[in-house]
Every structure is written in C-alpha cells, then in structure tokens.
Amino acid sequence: MKRILLVCAAGMSTSLLVTKMQKSAQEQGVEVFIEALSEAAAKDKIGNYNVVLLGPQVRFMEGKIKELAKPYNIPVAVINMMHYGMMNGKEVLAQALGLMG
Amino acid sequence: MKALMNFLEKYFVPVAARVGAQRHLVAIRDGFVAIMPLMIVGSLAVLVNNLPIPVFQHFMTAHFSTWKSLGGYIWTGTYAVMAVAVTFSISYNLARSRDKDGLAAALLAFVSIIVISQPTADGGLPLGWLGSQGLFIDIVVALVVTELFCWLMGNPKLVIKMPEGVPPSVAKSFASLFPGIIIVVIFGIVKFLTVAIGVPDVYQWVFHVIQAPLMGLSNTLPAAILMVFLISLLWFFGLHGANIMLPIMTSLYLPALMSNMQAGVHAHYIFTTSFFDAFVNMGGSGTSLALLVAIFIASKSAHYRDLAKMAFAPGIFNINEPVMFGLPVVLNPMLFIPFILVPVVLVIISWAATAIGLVPHTMILMPWTTPPIIGGMLVTQSIRGGILALFNFCVAVAIYLPFIKLGESAKVKAIEAQSEAAHHHATQST
C-alpha cells in the first residue's frame, strides 16, 4: 500500500486534511495510508513513506525535508495554498498520487 | 500597497524562511515543544493548588491539611527543573539534525550544565538555577556542547575502533568517549576559571547581566507589539509566524510566566507566553476566530460563509490554517490592515488592563489549543481574565467587520464588471 506523509508545524491542521483525503480515497477505491506529523516527528520516520507533502505554512522547510528524503528517493512537494485552506482532500490526494507516479 | 507587498515578498520572506529553517533555532524550538507537556503538568498543579474557589480551598485544607504539598512536589519535578529538561531536549534535537548520536549529546549537555553550576552550601543541586532563571545559560551550553560534540565525533582520530565481534551498542558507547572527556573537561576548566576570576556562580552572573535585562526589555509594550506584528506579517505571507518566532517568544516570555507563577500576587511581568495565547491569539494568529464571526455577521459571499463554517470548529482550538489559506488571509490585500492591526490593538488593551490592575497577571501555562475565553480565565485564575478575553474578541470582530464589508462591495463590483465585460464581449462576437 502507498504511504503518504503530510507535514505541518504541529501536525494538527494537516490531520484535518488527512481525514478528507482518506474519505476521497475511499470514494475512489484507492488504497492508501495517510498520516500527518509535525516536522520534528517526521524527521525520524520519513523513510517509511512513498511521498511527503508539506503544508504551505511550513514551505520554508522544503529544502530540509528534501534533503532528508533524498536517500530514500521520496518525492517532496508543497501543497497548493488554496487546496490546503479549503481542505480539498480530493485535489491533495491527486497531487500525492501524481507525485508517486 | 502592491509595491510594498512585492518589496516584502522579495526581501523579507526569504530572510524569514531562512530563519525558520535555521538549524539552531529549529533545535531550540523543537526542544521547547518537547518539554511543553511537562510544563503544562506543572502548571496544572499550581492551578489546582490556587483554585480561586473558597469552598474547595476550605474543604481541602480542613480535611487534608498538607494537600498542597502534592502540587508542590509535581511543580518541583517539572517547572523547577525546566532548564535542565530543555537543555537535554535541545541538545538531542540539534545532534539529531546533524545525524549524530542524540542521546550521547544530550547526556553530555546535561552533565556540562551541572559541572558549571554552583552547589548549595550543603552540597545539593541549586534548584533555583535549574529552572527558568538558568534558561539562557543552559540554552547556550546545550548548543555549544552539541556543536562541539558533533565536530569532535566527525574526527576519525578521536573515535576508538572496536575489534569486530564487539556488540554495536558497546562500540557506540566507546565512540563518544573521547569527545565526551574533552567536553566535560572544557566545562570543568570554564568553571574553574570563572571561580578564579571572582565569579563563583556563572548562573547568577548570566542571569543578572544578560537574562534579566533581556526579559525586562522584552516586557515592554513596544517589544510586545513588535512580536505580534512580526508574527502577523509572516503569516500574511503564508509562513507559520508563530512557529518561526517560537524560539524567541518562548525564551523570553516563558521565564516571565514562571517568574509570575512563583511570585503569585507579587507577579510583575505583564507579557508572558500565556498573555499572548489567552488575550491575543484567539482562534490562532491574528485573532482569526473573530474574523470568522465578522464573516458570519456581514458577509454575503457563499465562499466566505462556507469557509467560515468549515474553519470554525478548528478555530475554537486555535487552529487557523483553513482560514489563512482558504479564505485566504494570506496575500489578501483587503485583510492586510486588520490582520496586522487586531493583534497590536489587543496587546495594547490587555497591557493596559493588566497594568492598571483590572485583570490579574497571567501565571498559568495552558496548551495552546485551549479555547478562547476559557483560556483567559485559566491563565489568570480569575473570571476577569475571561471577561478581558471576551472584550478583546468583540473589539477584534469590530475591527474586522468594516474590512469584510469593504471587500464584499469591491468583490461584487468586480464580478459585475466581469460579467458585464463578458456580456459585452459575447454581444460583440455574435
């Protein structure tokens, strides 16, 4: 199963998005595991995922997270602000699936 | 306006982003985040001990005369030694960020602060300097020790090679032996030298010469305004302002809170971490819960209303990303002024209310997810704190209202103009 990691400051607001994404995945019949973590918690676990998406409010961490993800060859991207704000699970899921190819 | 925004986007945002990702500041931030649960436990102990309900106090004292010592024990184990806890966690985080043994670094940082501390007359640890009063020096020691440790660990000559067959965990403990010896000896010498030049207690010295003046400086109205202004400005550009400013905010305003807690009725620091959480950041930075209420009152836009409905529940727990990015507030010129103005105004009101004694000083730490108004009551241990929070909330709604209306009419005009143009275009092309 594909594993998606969302990262924000405390892992709180992204956990909201996770539920929306899970719902969208269910509707589409896509099997994915989605989790939200704070940046600090994400550091140690990054190797367990297939893709990492960052909340736009922590986009300044992109360089650092990319560096961490590099050895595992995991794609990293920042979530579109509008999709994030509207908690648009469908679009963000599509972005994640697109990145994993 | 546009020129100003472009200027800030070009010069301010990259600097802020670099600060937000700066290794040492990130380590300090994560270090504080890690000890917050402990601080809240200690805070709850104080809260219960001082619960301003006479019936409860009478009952407890009558039946269990020494009941308050329980809270005292908990306080000693959490708040009283917070600098030690944070030294450990900052060092751990910094070493981890450099891919080094976090535990070994954290242990060394812990040992180093004990080496330079001054034991009490009967040989005990100086509890007074292991808490908030020793915070500044301990943060510095944690950073210095860890950097030294990482640098020494990178030197192959200092690493003892174990023969094959030695269990990896044993080999690991020996790997940090020489770096550890060097670091502890260095701090021993530092302590030796400071005593020799007539500073018996570096903790006391750093506190009086650096920490206390800085805390005093940060506890002025202009400094507090600058803090909330910067947080709002960062958020306006879509960067997590509270997160980026957290190392500075916590280093300056958490010790102030703890000093208040210890001083009780003699508390004198107006600005504390709880002050900002309870009276200003209601619903998140920019008092964004008030913005949602303003939308419910004045907005006719379906998008605004839908979003406000969705964002309200998280907003009650001070999570405001949906508002920031969904409305959006980020890069929305219509909301720039109120978003910056509201926190500044609330800081001034709350400062005045505290200074003239209408509201007690803040002295309890609550989780940042504590709902507004309840938070105001808890951090001041008084209903008056809740009333101030409610008053502030109304002021914030009042400031947001005209801007929502203004934006609305501008939006309606834009849509009308657009449809008119489209109509015009359509008729022309036929």
Interface residues (C-beta under 8 A of the other chain):
Chain A: C8 A9 A10 M12 S13 L16 S38 E39 A40 K43 D44 G55 P56 Q57 V58 R59 F60 M61 G63 K64 M81 M82 Y84 G85 M86 M87
Chain B: A16 A17 R18 G20 A21 V26 D30 V33 A34 N93 R96 S97 W235 G238 L239 H240 A242 N243 I244 L307 M310 P314 F317 I319 N320 E321 P322 V323 M324 F325 G326 L327 P328 V330 T369
